[in-house]
Amino acid sequence: QVQLVESGGGLVQAGGSLRLSCAVSGRSTYALAWFRQAPGKDRDFVAAISWSGGAAWYADSVRGRFTISRDNAKNTVSLQMNSLNPEDTADYFCAAGDQIIVSDITMADQDEYDYWGQGTQVTVSS
């Protein structure tokens, strides 16, 4: 059974940085992604990375500020978040997809992902 465990959330001031990590049990050939859900809102795509790490996708709202990376030897995926602002406050979820046919649409579609972590909370104060 695949398990994903996020870590690294916390409270940070606007303009600051945080690095989220997700440990993935099982094989390293999953597409991996981060989604987030702000209070009272739907869960939104943040970033995704192909199983090889050779391609990445970002939501427009985070492009240029966030960087997704993975270490297949350690079965981890990370999200480096810089220049944080209060609008980034949310629960952040790691997700793994087993057989996603890669496209700009599918990699950002939460329905394509089979396994989810419990989430880690990020709060950005103004």
Contacts in CASP RR format, 6 or more apart in sequence:
PFRMAT RR
TARGET T0000
AUTHOR 0000-0000-0000
METHOD contacts of the structure
MODEL  1
QVQLVESGGGLVQAGGSLRLSCAVSGRSTYALAWFRQAPGKDRDFVAAIS
WSGGAAWYADSVRGRFTISRDNAKNTVSLQMNSLNPEDTADYFCAAGDQI
IVSDITMADQDEYDYWGQGTQVTVSS
1 25 0 8 1.000
2 24 0 8 1.000
2 25 0 8 1.000
2 26 0 8 1.000
2 30 0 8 1.000
2 96 0 8 1.000
2 114 0 8 1.000
2 115 0 8 1.000
3 24 0 8 1.000
3 25 0 8 1.000
3 115 0 8 1.000
3 117 0 8 1.000
4 22 0 8 1.000
4 23 0 8 1.000
4 24 0 8 1.000
4 25 0 8 1.000
4 94 0 8 1.000
4 95 0 8 1.000
4 96 0 8 1.000
4 115 0 8 1.000
4 116 0 8 1.000
4 117 0 8 1.000
5 22 0 8 1.000
5 23 0 8 1.000
5 94 0 8 1.000
5 117 0 8 1.000
5 118 0 8 1.000
6 20 0 8 1.000
6 21 0 8 1.000
6 22 0 8 1.000
6 92 0 8 1.000
6 93 0 8 1.000
6 94 0 8 1.000
6 117 0 8 1.000
6 118 0 8 1.000
6 119 0 8 1.000
6 120 0 8 1.000
7 20 0 8 1.000
7 21 0 8 1.000
7 22 0 8 1.000
7 23 0 8 1.000
7 120 0 8 1.000
8 18 0 8 1.000
8 19 0 8 1.000
8 20 0 8 1.000
8 21 0 8 1.000
8 120 0 8 1.000
9 18 0 8 1.000
9 20 0 8 1.000
9 92 0 8 1.000
9 120 0 8 1.000
9 121 0 8 1.000
9 122 0 8 1.000
10 18 0 8 1.000
10 120 0 8 1.000
10 121 0 8 1.000
10 122 0 8 1.000
10 123 0 8 1.000
11 123 0 8 1.000
11 124 0 8 1.000
11 125 0 8 1.000
12 18 0 8 1.000
12 84 0 8 1.000
12 122 0 8 1.000
12 123 0 8 1.000
12 124 0 8 1.000
12 125 0 8 1.000
13 124 0 8 1.000
13 125 0 8 1.000
14 84 0 8 1.000
14 85 0 8 1.000
14 86 0 8 1.000
14 124 0 8 1.000
14 125 0 8 1.000
14 126 0 8 1.000
15 82 0 8 1.000
15 83 0 8 1.000
15 84 0 8 1.000
15 85 0 8 1.000
15 124 0 8 1.000
16 82 0 8 1.000
16 83 0 8 1.000
16 84 0 8 1.000
16 124 0 8 1.000
17 80 0 8 1.000
17 81 0 8 1.000
17 82 0 8 1.000
17 83 0 8 1.000
17 84 0 8 1.000
18 81 0 8 1.000
18 84 0 8 1.000
18 122 0 8 1.000
19 78 0 8 1.000
19 79 0 8 1.000
19 80 0 8 1.000
19 81 0 8 1.000
20 34 0 8 1.000
20 78 0 8 1.000
20 79 0 8 1.000
20 81 0 8 1.000
20 92 0 8 1.000
20 94 0 8 1.000
20 120 0 8 1.000
20 122 0 8 1.000
21 76 0 8 1.000
21 77 0 8 1.000
21 78 0 8 1.000
21 79 0 8 1.000
22 32 0 8 1.000
22 34 0 8 1.000
22 76 0 8 1.000
22 77 0 8 1.000
22 78 0 8 1.000
22 94 0 8 1.000
22 117 0 8 1.000
23 74 0 8 1.000
23 75 0 8 1.000
23 76 0 8 1.000
24 30 0 8 1.000
24 32 0 8 1.000
24 75 0 8 1.000
24 76 0 8 1.000
24 77 0 8 1.000
24 94 0 8 1.000
24 96 0 8 1.000
25 75 0 8 1.000
26 75 0 8 1.000
28 51 0 8 1.000
28 72 0 8 1.000
28 73 0 8 1.000
28 75 0 8 1.000
29 51 0 8 1.000
30 51 0 8 1.000
30 96 0 8 1.000
30 97 0 8 1.000
30 98 0 8 1.000
30 115 0 8 1.000
31 48 0 8 1.000
31 49 0 8 1.000
31 50 0 8 1.000
31 51 0 8 1.000
31 96 0 8 1.000
31 97 0 8 1.000
31 100 0 8 1.000
31 102 0 8 1.000
31 107 0 8 1.000
31 112 0 8 1.000
31 113 0 8 1.000
32 48 0 8 1.000
32 49 0 8 1.000
32 51 0 8 1.000
32 68 0 8 1.000
32 70 0 8 1.000
32 77 0 8 1.000
32 94 0 8 1.000
32 95 0 8 1.000
32 96 0 8 1.000
32 97 0 8 1.000
33 45 0 8 1.000
33 46 0 8 1.000
33 47 0 8 1.000
33 48 0 8 1.000
33 49 0 8 1.000
33 68 0 8 1.000
33 94 0 8 1.000
33 95 0 8 1.000
33 96 0 8 1.000
33 97 0 8 1.000
33 107 0 8 1.000
33 108 0 8 1.000
33 113 0 8 1.000
34 46 0 8 1.000
34 47 0 8 1.000
34 48 0 8 1.000
34 68 0 8 1.000
34 77 0 8 1.000
34 79 0 8 1.000
34 92 0 8 1.000
34 93 0 8 1.000
34 94 0 8 1.000
34 95 0 8 1.000
35 43 0 8 1.000
35 44 0 8 1.000
35 45 0 8 1.000
35 46 0 8 1.000
35 92 0 8 1.000
35 93 0 8 1.000
35 95 0 8 1.000
35 110 0 8 1.000
36 43 0 8 1.000
36 44 0 8 1.000
36 46 0 8 1.000
36 88 0 8 1.000
36 90 0 8 1.000
36 91 0 8 1.000
36 92 0 8 1.000
36 93 0 8 1.000
36 122 0 8 1.000
37 43 0 8 1.000
37 44 0 8 1.000
37 90 0 8 1.000
37 91 0 8 1.000
37 93 0 8 1.000
38 44 0 8 1.000
38 89 0 8 1.000
38 90 0 8 1.000
38 91 0 8 1.000
39 89 0 8 1.000
39 90 0 8 1.000
41 90 0 8 1.000
43 93 0 8 1.000
43 110 0 8 1.000
44 59 0 8 1.000
45 59 0 8 1.000
45 108 0 8 1.000
45 109 0 8 1.000
45 110 0 8 1.000
46 58 0 8 1.000
46 59 0 8 1.000
46 62 0 8 1.000
46 66 0 8 1.000
46 79 0 8 1.000
46 92 0 8 1.000
47 56 0 8 1.000
47 57 0 8 1.000
47 58 0 8 1.000
47 59 0 8 1.000
47 62 0 8 1.000
47 66 0 8 1.000
47 67 0 8 1.000
47 68 0 8 1.000
47 79 0 8 1.000
48 56 0 8 1.000
48 57 0 8 1.000
48 68 0 8 1.000
48 107 0 8 1.000
48 108 0 8 1.000
49 55 0 8 1.000
49 56 0 8 1.000
49 57 0 8 1.000
49 68 0 8 1.000
49 69 0 8 1.000
49 70 0 8 1.000
49 77 0 8 1.000
50 56 0 8 1.000
50 102 0 8 1.000
50 107 0 8 1.000
51 72 0 8 1.000
53 69 0 8 1.000
53 70 0 8 1.000
53 72 0 8 1.000
55 102 0 8 1.000
56 68 0 8 1.000
57 104 0 8 1.000
57 107 0 8 1.000
57 108 0 8 1.000
58 64 0 8 1.000
58 66 0 8 1.000
58 68 0 8 1.000
59 108 0 8 1.000
61 87 0 8 1.000
62 81 0 8 1.000
62 88 0 8 1.000
65 81 0 8 1.000
65 82 0 8 1.000
65 83 0 8 1.000
65 84 0 8 1.000
66 79 0 8 1.000
66 80 0 8 1.000
66 81 0 8 1.000
66 82 0 8 1.000
67 79 0 8 1.000
67 80 0 8 1.000
67 82 0 8 1.000
68 77 0 8 1.000
68 78 0 8 1.000
68 79 0 8 1.000
68 80 0 8 1.000
69 77 0 8 1.000
69 78 0 8 1.000
69 80 0 8 1.000
70 76 0 8 1.000
70 77 0 8 1.000
70 78 0 8 1.000
71 77 0 8 1.000
71 78 0 8 1.000
77 94 0 8 1.000
79 92 0 8 1.000
81 88 0 8 1.000
81 122 0 8 1.000
84 122 0 8 1.000
84 124 0 8 1.000
85 124 0 8 1.000
85 126 0 8 1.000
86 124 0 8 1.000
86 125 0 8 1.000
86 126 0 8 1.000
87 124 0 8 1.000
88 122 0 8 1.000
88 124 0 8 1.000
89 122 0 8 1.000
89 123 0 8 1.000
89 124 0 8 1.000
90 121 0 8 1.000
90 122 0 8 1.000
91 119 0 8 1.000
91 120 0 8 1.000
91 121 0 8 1.000
91 122 0 8 1.000
92 119 0 8 1.000
92 120 0 8 1.000
92 121 0 8 1.000
92 122 0 8 1.000
93 116 0 8 1.000
93 117 0 8 1.000
93 118 0 8 1.000
93 119 0 8 1.000
94 116 0 8 1.000
94 117 0 8 1.000
94 119 0 8 1.000
95 110 0 8 1.000
95 113 0 8 1.000
95 115 0 8 1.000
95 116 0 8 1.000
95 117 0 8 1.000
96 113 0 8 1.000
96 114 0 8 1.000
96 115 0 8 1.000
96 116 0 8 1.000
97 112 0 8 1.000
97 113 0 8 1.000
97 114 0 8 1.000
97 115 0 8 1.000
98 114 0 8 1.000
98 115 0 8 1.000
100 106 0 8 1.000
100 107 0 8 1.000
100 112 0 8 1.000
100 113 0 8 1.000
106 112 0 8 1.000
END
